[in-house]
Amino acid sequence: MAGKLKRTETVQVRLTKEVRASAELLAGEDMRTLSSWIERVVMEQIKRDRRRKVVL
């Protein structure tokens, strides 16, 4: 198993109650925290978006 990444950046996002509840449900099904689940979803989108060059 890979070591934990040190996260230093914070992003604040405003969501509707319904979006947050849905995201929490999906995160729980993946046995992830909401933050970890959101990070995974964002990374998947970055990888799909071939038009952008991202430094990881």
Phi, psi and omega in degrees: 000137181291153177290163180287141176279143175273115181263126182242350185255146180236139176230130176259134182228137175261128182233158170286162178300323182292318179294316180298315180299317179295316180296319178296321178298312180295321177298316179297321178296329177271003182056046179235160169286162177300317180299314180296320180295316179298318178300317179297316180297317179296316180296321177299319180292320178300316180295327180284333185277092185283351181281342185254148174253122185238137176267119179244000000 
